[in-house]
Amino acid sequence: MTTTPAIRTIGLAKQFGGLRAVDDVSLTVPRGSIYGIVGPNGAGKTTFLNLVNGIVRRSGGEIEVLGSRTSTSATHQVARLGVARTFQTIKLIPGLDVVESVVAGRYRVRRDTALAAVLAMPGERKARRESVARAQELLDLVGLRVPPRRLATSLSYGEQRRLEIARALASEPSLLLLDEPTAGMNAQESAALGELLVTLRETGLTLVMVEHNMGLVRTYCTDAAVLNSGALLMSGEPGECLDDPRVQEAYFGRRANA
Ligand SMILES: Nc1ncnc2c1ncn2[C@@H]1O[C@H](COP(=O)(O)OP(=O)(O)OP(=O)(O)O)[C@@H](O)[C@H]1O
């Protein structure tokens, strides 16, 4: 049984010029958790995710992902360890249909090459059939029931968010990082997403989610961390974190005491 955490940061720091976007953050995300990262606007939440998957390089401190030291790793190296990511702004490739959008996410596990695809070699045809079949399974898993040939960008916002998750899952990750997955969703869609996270966790995945929807964090996260001005304010059980007076103060300032 693996005992290394999904993510461990030690004194992690990122400066943009004079701004400390992430400031001395030491955090452990246990495997198998649904880990919520919350905090006011500009707290450093997205930057933290960007540091973990190598989109931005740290200014100081150390990062371990799935048992490997990744402090200086590039995004593709972190991806190869089994890390996938969705973004605050949906990033679907224009012109691709629903199934192709998911297949596009399989690059980490597909062994076929672009040349093989062009030549349509027998091995490539088999790999492609497998990729399409897996894409359809994943669309089912995320509960996206739309015609497979429908253009991805024609889906509703909530559907596109699900499609993004299916695409991220297509790389068969062990750790999925989600940046504000319910942004723009209504209450019903948000709750459905929460249920999806629970289902994904049951498959053995670790999920880390930056989220402004406190109800969702309280209901579905197993653990939470609160960032404020780049620093870790507290971490622990989600309800305890969200009800802590220091966290209320960070969110609402003096109004919390009024
Ligand atoms: N590439 C960058 N260059 C300069 N400053 C940046 C960059 N990325 C983020 N920042 C700054 O770092 C701080 C933290 O930003 P970040 O996006 O991580 O916060 P956040 O907690 O995710 O905010 P929000 O909840 O509003 O998305 C902000 O002050 C932001 O303006």
The ligand as an ORCA input file, in Angstrom:
! r2SCAN-3c Opt
* xyz 0 1
  N       1.462     35.466    -14.090
  C       1.283     36.379    -13.130
  N       1.985     37.522    -13.124
  C       1.820     38.453    -12.164
  N       0.972     38.301    -11.108
  C       0.246     37.195    -11.071
  C       0.360     36.163    -12.061
  N      -0.497     35.152    -11.729
  C      -1.109     35.527    -10.599
  N      -0.659     36.748    -10.201
  C      -1.083     37.459     -8.982
  O      -0.883     36.583     -7.892
  C      -1.941     36.725     -6.931
  C      -2.601     35.383     -6.727
  O      -3.326     35.067     -7.906
  P      -4.141     33.729     -8.055
  O      -4.780     33.741     -9.412
  O      -3.286     32.571     -7.709
  O      -5.257     33.899     -6.940
  P      -6.597     33.087     -6.692
  O      -6.668     32.815     -5.236
  O      -6.648     31.924     -7.606
  O      -7.691     34.167     -7.100
  P      -9.187     34.001     -7.698
  O      -9.997     33.344     -6.625
  O      -9.596     35.418     -7.932
  O      -9.069     33.193     -8.955
  C      -2.875     37.794     -7.478
  O      -2.537     39.024     -6.885
  C      -2.577     37.787     -8.962
  O      -2.841     39.066     -9.543
*
